[in-house]
Amino acid sequence: LMQQPALPEKHSKAAGAGSSIIGILEVCESDFATNLAKEEQEEADAQDEYEKITQENKIEKTNMEQDVKYKTKESKSLDK
């Protein structure tokens, strides 16, 4: 007599497939959050540096204008 073939194994859903995708997405989210925080800090530092240099430039400009004003005044007084 011929033997019956073995019953096929029933399909079972992949265990953990969804959780591994969610895990990957969580890692991506974490990386994005870390990079965003780093970029925001660098932007804030750059803004602070810009404001500092701008203030120094304003002071330097005022000093130069005053020098020109006094030298012009002195020059006019020497011409008399």
C-alpha positions in Angstrom: 0.0 0.0 0.0 1.0 3.6 -0.6 1.6 5.8 2.4 -0.3 9.0 2.8 2.0 12.1 2.6 2.5 14.0 5.8 0.0 16.7 6.5 1.4 20.1 5.6 2.3 22.4 8.4 -0.2 25.1 8.9 0.9 28.6 8.2 1.5 30.7 11.3 2.1 34.4 11.2 5.6 35.6 11.7 6.1 36.4 15.3 7.8 39.7 16.0 7.8 41.0 12.5 5.6 44.0 13.4 7.6 44.7 16.6 10.9 44.7 14.6 9.5 47.3 12.2 8.3 49.4 15.1 11.7 49.0 16.8 13.4 50.3 13.6 11.0 53.3 13.5 11.6 54.1 17.1 15.4 54.1 16.5 14.9 56.4 13.5 12.7 58.7 15.6 15.3 58.7 18.4 18.1 59.6 15.8 16.0 62.3 14.3 15.3 63.8 17.7 18.9 63.7 18.7 20.0 65.3 15.4 17.3 68.0 15.7 18.3 68.9 19.2 22.0 69.1 18.1 21.1 71.3 15.1 18.9 73.6 17.2 21.8 74.1 19.7 24.2 74.8 17.0 21.8 77.3 15.5 21.3 79.0 18.9 25.1 79.2 19.3 25.5 80.7 15.9 22.8 83.3 16.6 24.5 84.2 19.9 27.9 84.6 18.1 26.3 86.7 15.3 24.7 89.0 17.9 28.0 89.4 19.7 29.9 90.2 16.6 27.2 92.6 15.4 27.4 94.5 18.8 31.2 94.6 18.6 30.9 96.0 15.0 28.4 98.7 16.2 30.8 99.8 18.9 33.8 99.8 16.6 31.8 101.9 14.0 30.8 104.4 16.7 34.4 104.7 17.8 35.6 105.3 14.3 32.9 107.9 13.6 33.9 109.7 16.8 37.6 109.6 15.8 36.7 111.1 12.4 34.6 113.7 14.1 37.3 114.7 16.5 40.1 114.6 13.9 38.0 116.8 11.6 37.3 119.2 14.4 41.0 119.3 15.3 42.0 119.7 11.7 39.7 122.7 11.2 41.0 124.3 14.4 44.6 123.9 13.2 43.7 125.5 9.8 42.6 128.7 11.5 
